[in-house]
Amino acid sequence: MRTIVALLSILFLGNFLTYSQTGENYMVGNKVLNATQEVDPGFFQEAFIEKLVFMRINEVRTERGFDPYEQSEILTNAAKLQADYMVEIEDRTLENKNKDLSTTSERLQYFGGSGRGLELIERELIKKRGIYYTYKKLADNIAFEWFNSGRDSEHLYSDEYTLMGIGISLGKKKRRVYISMILGNFLTDNTGAKQTKNLAIEVTQPAFFWWKRLEHYDDRACRRIDRLENLSLLQSALTINDKNKIYLDFDNARPLKRFLRERKDGLAIDIISKDQYLCGAPNKVDYSLVNRGMRLNPVYSNEFWRKNEIEGKYVREVKIPLGKLPDELANEDYELNLLLIQDNHVCKSIPASFLSDCEGEYKQPLKILADTVTINSKFDYHPVADSTQLSFRIPFEKKKYTYRTEDIEPFLKLLNEPDFLIYELNISAFSSIEGIETENTMLQKKRAQSIVNALRKRQKDSIISEIKTEPAWDQFRRDIQSTQHNVLASMSMQEAQDYIRKYNLSKKLEPILKKHRYAQIDMKVTYDISGPKEQEFVISKFNKAIDKRDLPLALSIQKYIMKKVMNGQYPMSAVYNQEIPEKSEFAGLLMNKLWLEMKGTNTSARQHKERIAELHELDRYNEYIAFNHALCRVKYEPLKDERQIEDIQNDIDRFYYKSFTKETVDNLNMRFQFKVINAADSLNEDRDDIIEDRLEQIKEIVDITEESIENSLRLAELFIQNKDYAFAIKMLDAFVESPAAPEDMVFTYLSLCSRFGDRLLSRKFARVMRKAYQINADRYCRLFDGEHFSYRVFENPYIKQFYCEECGEPQISNKNNK
């Protein structure tokens, strides 16, 4: 077996053995050619330009994440033949006047192939405005003619084909080149066709009359079938009864009705046997045929529906006999393939497939957002120790003139100011008028100096101070006006003092006089923001900005507070001490305060959903609060009906047009889709329609390259459960070759590949199969036990070689793999 694969490798590499490259220099045969050299039509290097085009196409495919093509001698010879023919007629064409070589298929068969391949043709000028292109430029022009074609690029940007051959010939007038490129796969080689005679089954040959023959795939004839999904389920619905009758027993007639319309549309059974795929020899299959083994007569649409054994006017299920298993095969190892026929073309040959279970949990951060952009705040706040003037009064107790620091602190606290340093102090000490002036002046000076000394003890820095003393005569006159002693207001101060003493009014007037014994303290201060004192200063600045309704400044300060709290530099008091009114204009700031409280106390949105709803009611135009409200609805609000679903979905859709990143809205949207899918069974509406709609939403949301391995596995599980295998395998494609890919992901991916015949022939599939063996060799070998892969998995020579070396003969049996 090793020898066979080695020969295959030599066949695929073919002409590459004569090439080597250093920079832009290439060794072609025994010549060194440079890609930047201008084309010389007199000595045109066809092999060189073929090499460069081949390399350029593979470079682009590799950049897009596809495996590079391997070169095939069969494809190359057929392509070269057609390129020469186009030179002969000086025109682009897929046809050939030679009757035996008129089609691409016939040309491939002429060179020993099966006829399976896709041919792309082109012609290209070798110069522009009289200046010849370099070989490199010409190669780029040729390659990108195909890559820029929507129809052709679909084939180049896929894993449908693994092999390529290219032929380029210079036209007779030496002005342009004609190019044929043929793409193929492992079925292009037809080595085993000659060994199909000695098999347990008789391989069905084409009908003698051409009008009875089934044709190979044609994209126009097969367009209706190509649009259908999950066709592998039809093969899984094949059953055999105790009389060896083969039935299609399927619970959904809808996909069948979509393509079984015309007279030449139908189904057929293709029976293949184990001995066609044995180790140590090429597969005994003639790939030039539409069938691989014994093909039973097709059941066409005109009789298909008449044979349905499910009776009723509006039948949604089918149970239709498709033929009888030959008695001689009843005890053989065989497999049933289902052929889908349209307009007498075999559009699909569906092998047996299987599905592996997988489980994943979709994890994506979905958190309450802070509102840091609604208010137009374009600057970053940083606290700066600024200066200001503060004033307060200290009432004097009668006859008291000594004041300590602790006596003054309560008055400073009433200022509600952060810590500050005094650099200038003015004290005006007032006394009531009833005392002796000299005594009052002396007493006031003592009191004032005592206050200065007490304030100096609060700080290390010195204070410039000034003390003034005077009686509170003006205040006395004003306050006495409204009393029965208002006559005193019309007197001079000396007269009033004498009058009070004469009539002994001091005690009676004490309620008024005591208000006139005080010190007016005027301080020029600089705020102290050193160390932990910064927090108090910043909170004060924030609250003052709120009082002034300076919202941009308030938001800037609040963002600064948020950073400090999140970094652990401010305690939670920095959150609770924010004084914000419950008004709509402050809703965003209130949301931020709540957000910061949630972060600091490590509480969830569930505990604050009512508060978030209140804020949303306070300001329905704030997009961040609206987002948080929608988040709470998605997470915690039970779904009741389709109207509620539509309402939430509309809210989410609007967020895409706001200032949020797409990723943020996608996370919310994805969570909502999962919520609806999980609730579908409990809703009154049609469950299938709801789920189908949500799955389409997820397809639009998901960015596969941005998902995690765990999330991709969960999404694959979801789409597998809902029979969207194409998107499920797409979710795993980007991760399955990662070293971190778990076992379940790898084996689930392989099971999905079993439902897509083209993938079984890809080199990526072979690599993942080898990875599966490295992860769990026993589980790998059990994939060939008759309950998993079809025989046709061995049409990929890398799979067959590796399996035969590591696991022995194929164990696939007819017991379970019909």
VENVEN-V26262 format. One record per run of one state. SS is the DSSP state (~ for helix, > for strand, _ for the rest). FROM is the first residue (numbers start at 0). TO is the last residue. If there is no record, write none. Layout:
ss: <SS/SS>
from: <FROM/FROM>
to: <TO/TO>
//
This chain:
ss: <_/~/>/_/>/_/>/_/>/_/~/_/~/_/>/_/~/_/~/_/~/_/>/_/>/_/>/_/>/_/>/~/_/~/_/>/_/>/_/>/_/~/_/~/_/>/_/~/_/~/_/>/_/>/_/~/_/>/~/_/>/_/>/~/_/>/_/~/_/>/_/>/_/>/_/~/_/>/_/~/_/>/_/~/_/~/_/~/_/~/_/>/_/~/_/~/_/~/_/~/_/~/_/~/_/~/_/~/_/~/_/~/_/~/_/~/_/~/_/~/_/~/_/~/_/~/_/~/_>
from: <0/1/18/22/24/28/30/34/37/38/40/43/45/63/69/71/72/89/98/101/103/110/112/113/117/125/126/128/130/132/133/134/147/149/156/162/170/175/184/188/189/190/195/209/212/214/215/222/226/231/236/237/240/244/250/253/259/265/273/276/293/295/298/300/307/317/324/326/329/333/342/344/350/386/395/404/413/419/431/436/456/463/471/472/480/485/490/492/502/509/516/517/527/532/547/550/566/572/576/583/601/604/618/622/636/641/655/661/682/686/701/703/706/708/721/724/733/742/753/756/760/762/775/776/782/790/795/796/806>
to: <0/17/21/23/27/29/33/36/37/39/42/44/62/68/70/71/88/97/100/102/109/111/112/116/124/125/127/129/131/132/133/146/148/155/161/169/174/183/187/188/189/194/208/211/213/214/221/225/230/235/236/239/243/249/252/258/264/272/275/292/294/297/299/306/316/323/325/328/332/341/343/349/385/394/403/412/418/430/435/455/462/470/471/479/484/489/491/501/508/515/516/526/531/546/549/565/571/575/582/600/603/617/621/635/640/654/660/681/685/700/702/705/707/720/723/732/741/752/755/759/761/774/775/781/789/794/795/805/817>
//
